[in-house]
Amino acid sequence: MEHLPSWLLTQAAAHAHRLVTEHFAEIGARGYHYRLLMPLLDGPASQADLGRRTGIHFSDIVAALNELTGGGYIERRPDPADKRRNVVTITARGRERVKELAATAAAIQEELLAPLNAAERTELVRLLTLLRAGAAAG
């Protein structure tokens, strides 16, 4: 199996997922929190827009937004132009949380990519980006 790229990618992805889960849990967060807060730094967004931008399924978005609201990191209000939509806005506390989450994400990347030198890391990101683009196109 070790010669199959699909198997190697699956094993590396499982390791990366473990690191993300463990390190974010240490600070009372989940990876979804970072993925949702980051785009809100650019301004408010609807829940549906956040789902499209982050690739998080709608049912998971609702749960994660509930957690972020409970922590005081975001506010959700009905859209004045369309009461059926919620507009999500990051709070000052949320902006501080993003800094903490970004530092944790950087530490995760360092641990995950420790076996690689800088050039290898750049090449890995380039290759993974190509694979992701190919998957999105097909």
N, C-alpha and C positions, 0 to 999 in steps of 0.2 A: 504493500500500500504506500510505502514511503516515497515511491517514485511518481505517484499521481498528484499533479498540482491541485486537483479538487480536494483531495484528502489533506494535503499540507495546508491549504487555505482554511479548511474547516478546523483543523487543529489550532492554527494560529488565531483564528477568529474566536474560538472557545477560550483560549488563553487571554486574549484581549478583553473579552466579555467578563471573565472572572476578575481581572484587574480593575476594570471600570466599576463593576458591582461592589467589590470589596473596598476600594479606596473612597468611592463616593459615600458608601454606607458609613464609613468612619466619621464623616462629617454630617451625617443625617441627610444625605441627598441621594438622588438617583441620576443616572445619565440623562434621562428625559428632562430633568430640571435644567441642566446646562443647555441642552438643545432648544428648549423653549425660551429661556431667558435671553440667550444671545441675540436672536433676531429682534427682540423687543427693545434692545438698545437703540435700534434705528427708528423706533416710534411704535405707537399702538398698532395692533393687528386684530383681526377677527379670529375666533377659534378655528374656523375653517381654513383661513389663510395660513395660520400657524401649522396646521396639519399638512397642508400642501408644501410649505417651505421646509419643514423638518422631516417629512416622511413618516411621521408618527400617526398611527391609526386613530381615528376619531374617538373610539372608546377609551383608548389609553390617554389621549390628550385630556379628556374630561377629568380622569382620575388624577393625572399629574397637575393640572391646573387647580384642582381642589386642594392638593397638597401645597402648592405654591401660594394660593390664596390664604390658606390656614397659617402659613409661615409669615405672612405679611410681605411677600416678595412681589406680588402682583395684585392688581385690582381688576375686576370684571364688572362691566356696566353694560346695560342695553345700549345698542347703537341708536342714537337719536333719529337717524334716517331710516332705520329698519329695526323695529323692536324685537324681531325674531332673532337677530344676531347679537352676540356679545362682543364687545370690544375689550381687549386685554391690554393693560398698561403696566409697565414695570414701575415699581416704587423705588424710593431712595434706598430702602433696605434691600430690595432686589438687585440694585446696581452694585451694592457692596457684596452681595452673595455671588454675583457673577465673577467678581475678582477672586473670591475664594475658590469657586468652582474651576476657574481658568487655571489657577495655580495647581489644583489637584489634577486637572486634565494634563497639564504639562508634566507633572511628576509621573503620571501613568504612561505617557508617551516615552519618557526617559527609561522607565523600567521595561516597557515592552520592547523598545528598540535597542536596549543595552548591547546586544551582541553585534550590532552594526556600527560601522563608522559613519561619518557625516555623508560621504559620497553614496554609500550604500543606502542610507536612509532616504536621501533625495531620490535615488533610483527606484526604491521600493514605492515611495509615494507616487512617482510618475507612472509606474507600471500598474499600481492599484487603481489609479485614476483612469487609465486606459480601459482596464477591465470593467470598472463601474460604468463608464460611458458606453461600452459595448453592450452591457447588460440592459442599460436604459434604452438603447436604440432598438434592441431586439426583443 
